[in-house]
């Protein structure tokens, strides 16, 4: 938004730090079924970004909101807004490191040619991160109160909160909440993740909505990463079908093409099942051996899996320790489809950089002095623990992380002893969303106009 332009870095100063002897299971086994946001994790399980910076990654494909603003057709506007909502999850894939918990009063700001965003940690208990992004074409804002629970074999991350987009040109407001994320194979095997649940994007101005189903991988993994659903008008009539993978792309096709493709696919599947029917006498030897080896315990295990994890909410998991691979092409190439969004490829060295995207690699970079860009002293870029970790100095980073956490605790104790209230958020205020009627945080204004920031001594 008119900010100075410079060549952003395209890699981190040091390669990712391996877990070493650190065991995630040894940390989590004591807190099964409990909320983890308050648990202090060993720094080896972090990635060198604050959660405020991770939140900013939602803006990587901001061009979709500009396209939404330019579109004349309300269905097309909804398609771009829904694609933007999905695109904000793409950078999560393979990112198994935990972002640093922001300190109370910590901020993060980012200005690019087509948008600017300000984030602030507005509450410590519960931990709440608020953000507000804007441009002449849109306003995007919300707050997240992440809930993290461990269910024995998997970790569930629930991003509680409402996201809102306003398109001033059309006097339209859209809202949605993100789906849950699950990280599997906590005890044995290689960690992997999936997004699961229903995301409903609502246009409160005309009653249109888009209901997207994020499918779990399941035992056969045929639905791994798949997202699909319809754009509906105010009378719930289907206007268009959207589909894709949250890791890769979103496409759209007309309802007629979808129905024809769905019918033909179903007929082919029925035909394959009919032709594959065999009597017991023709069952292959390997299959008979497998059937004969099954025990009551095997069936019990399958039943337990079908019901999800211990809490009954987690999606169906593949066998212990295995990483699912998508083998399905269903709903991926429907005739008359148009691509709405495609994820940018990550550089080949991304695994050495915590699987960061190029967008993420630049988030902790301080603007060069010659740009004249002023960064607030409470910005995440000034956190010494994150800076040291991205430089590969893990022991010093751990020491600084502990120091900052203790400093925050001591500050809170001092306020309590003086019977003072918790520090108020400076750039956001708590209120009730006029459309969803849910409690949320709203930008007060003034951040970008401030010439001299009142520095809070949080680092």
N, C-alpha and C positions, 0 to 999 in steps of 0.2 A: 504494500500500500504506500508506494512512494519511498520506501526505505532504501538505504544504500545497498548496492549489489556487490558481492565479492564471491570468489570461488570457494565454495564450501568444501570442507575435507570429505574424502570418500572412503576413509577407513579410520579405525581407532588407533591411538598411539601405541597400543600393545595388543598382543593376541589374548584371547579369552583365557582365564585362569581355570584349570581343570579342578574338578571336585576333590581329587586326591582321596584321602581316607575318610572324608566327611560322608556320613550316612544320613540321608533324608529320613529313612525309616526310624533311626535311633532318636531323632528329634520328634517325629510325629506320633510314635506309638503311645506316648503318654497322653495324647489329646484326641483320641478317636471320638468322633461325634461332637466335638467342641468347635467353637469359632476361633479361627487362627489369626485374625488380624492383629491381635495384641501380643502374639507370641514372637519373641526375638529369635530370628533364625541366624545360623552361622553365615558369615559374609560370603562363603563359597557358593551359596545358593542364590546370591543376588546377581543382577546385571547392572552395569554402571550407568543407570538412569534413575531418576526419581519418578514416582508414580505420576507426578504432574507432567513430566516430559513424555511418559508413556501415553498419557491422556491426549497430549498434543498430536500424537500420531494419527488420531482420528481425522486430522486435516490433510493427510498425505494426498488424497484425491479430491481436493476442494474444487477442482474444475467441474465436478459433477453438479455442484450447487449453482455454479454459473450457468451451466447448461439448463438446469431446472428453471432458473429465472428467465432464460431466453425463450423457453418453450411456450407456445401459445395453447397447445392442447393440455387440459388438466390431467389427462391420463399420462401423457409424456412427462409432465412435471413430477407426478407421483413416481414414475419409473426411475427417474434420476435421483429423487430424494431417497427412495428405497435402496437403490444401488449404492448411494453414498453411505447409508446406514450399514450395509453389508461390508463395504470396502474398509470401514474403520476397524474391522476384525481381522483383516488379511495379514497384518504384520504380526499377529499373535502366533501364527503357525511356526512351530519349531522353537519358539521363544519360551523356554522352560525356566529361565532365570527369573527370580522375583525382583521387581523394581524396589528401590529403597522407599521406605515409608517416609512421606514428607513430614517435616517438622511443622508445628503450629506456626502460622504466619509466613511459611515458605511460599514463594511465588515462582512462576515461570512465565516468561514472555517470549513471543516469537512474532516477527514481522516478515512477511514475504510480499512479493509483488501483488498478489491477488487477495490477501487476507492478513489479519493480525489477530492474535489470541493472547489472553491473559488468564492464568490459572492461579488459584490460591488454596492453600490448605486452611479451611475455615473452621475445622473442629478436630480435636484430638481424640476425644471419647464421646461418641464414636468417631472414627477417622472419616472425614468427609472432604472431598476435593471438588471445588467449583471451578467452572471455566466459562468464558464468554469470547466467542470469535465473531468478527464482523467484516463486512466489505460493503460497497455500495449495492451489491446484489442480494445479500442475505445477512441474517443474524443467526448464530448457532450457539446455544448455551445449555447448561445443565449442571448437575452435581452427581457425584457417585459416592456411595457409601458401600465399599466392597465387603462382602461377607465371604469368608473362606472357611470351609469345613473339611475335615478329613474323615473318610468313611471306611478306613481299613485298607482298601486296595487302591482308592482313588481320592483325589482332592477336588472339591467342587468350589468354584469361584462364582459367586452370585453378584453381578454388578448392579446393586440396588440403586435406582435413581431414574429420572426422566430426562430424555434429551428433547430439545425443542429447536425447530428451524422455522424462521420467519422469512417469507419472500415478500418484501415490501411492494414490489411492482404489482403483485396480484392480491395483496392484502390477505395472504394465506399463512396459516400456522400449522405445522406438522409436529406431532409428538410420537415417541416410541420409547421402549425400554429394551436394553440389550438382553440377549439370551445368556444362559449359564455356560461356563466353560468347565470341562472336566479334564484332569490330568491323570492318566492311568499308569499302571505298573509301578506303584510306589514301593512295593516290597521286593518284587523280582522282575527282571527284564528291563527293557529300555523304555524310558518315559515317552509317552505320546499324548496328544491332546485332541479334543473335539469340542465343537460348539453344539449345543443341543437345546431345543425348545422352540417356541413360537414367538416370532417378532411381529407385532402389529403396528404398522405406521398409519396414523390417522391424520387426515386433512380436516381440521375442525371448521374450516370455512365452507366446504361444499359437501361434507359427509363421505368423501371418497376414503377408501382405506386399502392397504395392501397387507395381506396376511401371509407371511413367509414362514415355512416350516423348515427348521434346521434339523436334519435327520441324524440320528445316532448311527455309528458304524455297525453295531450288532455283531453277531457271531460270524456272519459271512462277509461282512465289511462292504457289501455292495453299495451302501448308501454313504460311505465315508465322505464327509465334507459337503454333501449335497444340500442345496437350498432350493426350495420351489414354493410357488404360491400364486395367487391371483390378485389383480387389482380389481376392486369392486366399487361400483358407484353407490350413491346414497340409497338406492333400492336393492342393494346387494346383488345386482346383475354383474356377471363376470365381463370385464372389459378387455383384459389381456392376461397372458400367462407369463410369469417370470421364473427363471431357473438358472442354475449354475452351481458353482462351488465357492464357498466363502474364502477359500485360499487362492482362487484363480480368476473368476470372472462371473458376470451376470449377463444373461441374455433375455430376450423377450420375443414372443410370437403371438399371433392372433389366436383367439379361443378356438376357432374352427380348425386351424392347423394342429393345435394341441389335441383336440378331441379325436381327430382322424389318426394322429400318430399314436395316441394312447390306446385307441381301439385296435389298431393293427399290431401294436406291441403286445397287448393282452392276448390277441388271437394266436400270435406266434408262440407265446409262452404256454398257452393251453395245448397247442399242437405238440410242442416239445415234451410236455409232461405225458401226453397220451402215448407218444412214440417211445417214451422211456420206461413205460410200465413193464415190470418183469415179475414173473412168478417166483416163489421162493426157490424152486429148483433151478432157476436160471440166475440166481443171485451170485455175483462174482465171489471167489474164494476170500479175497481180502475183506469184502464187506461182511461175509459170514463170520470171519474171524473177529472182526470188530464188534459185531452184534453179540457174539458169544462171550466177549471179554467184558461187556457192560455189567455193572453191578447195581444194586439198589442205590449205593452211594453215588454212582455216576448219574443216575436219573435225578437224585436229590440235588446234586450240584447243578444240573441243567435247569431244574425248576427254580433254584435260588437265583441263578443268573437271569432267568426270564423275568423274575420279579425285581430285577435291579439289585442294588447293594443293600446293605443292612437297613438303610432308611427308607427304601422303597422308591427313591426319587431318581437315582442315578440311572443312566441309560445302560442298555445291554452291553456287556463287554465281551471281546474275543477271549480265547483261552489265555491263562496266566502267562505273563511274560512276553506275549507276542505283540507285534506291531501290525495293525491292519493295513492292508493294501487294497485300494479300490480296484475292483475288476469289472465294474458296471459301466455300460455306455448308455444306459436308459436315461432319457430326459437330457442328454447332452448335445444331441444334434437333431433338433426338431426342424423340419422344413419351414422355410419362410421366417427364420429367426434373424434377429438383429442383436449385435453385441452392444451392451450399454457401458460395460466397464471391464477392463482387464488389469490385473495386478502387474506392476512393473517387475521384471526379473531381478532377483538379488544377485550381487556380484559373486563370482565363484569362490571368493575367500570369505563369504559371509559366515560359514561355520566357525571360522577362526575369530570372528568378531561377535560372538554371542548370537549368531544368526540374525544380526541387525539388517534392516533394509538400508539403502543409501540415505533415505530420509532420516532414519533413526541415528545413523552415524554422525550426522551434523548437529543433533539437538543439544549436545553438551559443549559445543564449540562457542567460545566467546568471540564477539565481533572484533575484528582488528581495530586498533585505535583510530586509523585514518578514516573509518566509516562515520565516526562521530555518533554512533549509536550508544545511548545511555542504557545501561542495564541496572535494574533495581538491586540494591545490596542484598535483598532477601531471595534473590534468584537462585534456582537449583544449581546453576553453573558454578556458583561460588562454594558449594558444599565440598569440603576437603576430602571426605571419605569417598565420594563418587569420583572426584578428580584423581585421587590416588589409585583407585581400583582400575580405572580405564588406562592408567599408566602402567599397570601390572604390579604395583607395590601393595600386595595383598595384606601383609602384616601391618603396615602403617595405616592402611585403609581400615582394617578391623579396629585398630586402636582409636582412630578418629570417629568411627561409627559409635563405639562404646562411649567415647567422651561426649558426643552430641546427645546421645540418648540420656546419659546421666545429667547433662546440663539441663535438658528439657524437664526431667523429673524434679531436679532441685528447684528450678524456676516455678514449677507448679506447686511444690511444697511451700515455697516462700509466699506465693500469692494466697494460699490457703491459711497460712499462719497470720497473714495480715487481713484475713477475711475479705480478700479481693476476689472479684469474679474473674473467670478465665478471659484471657485477652480476646477482644472482639476482632472479628475479621475486618480488615481495612477496606477492601475493594468490593466486598459482597455483603448482602444482607439477607437474613432468613425471612421467607414469606410463603404464601400459599399460591400455587400455580392457578391462574384464573380459569383455565380450561380443564385440567385434570383434577383440580382441588387437592392435590398432594403438596406436602411441604417440600420446599426446595430453596435454593439460594440464587439470588439475582444480582447482577452486576450493578454497582452504585454509580459507575462512571468516574471519570477524572484521572484514571491511571495514565493514559497516554498524554494527557495535557500537563501532568505534574512535571515541573522542572527540577525540583529538589526533593528527593525521596527521604522521608523520615526513616532512618535506618533502625530496624529492630535488631538487637544483638542476639541473633539465634544461632549463628555459626561459630 
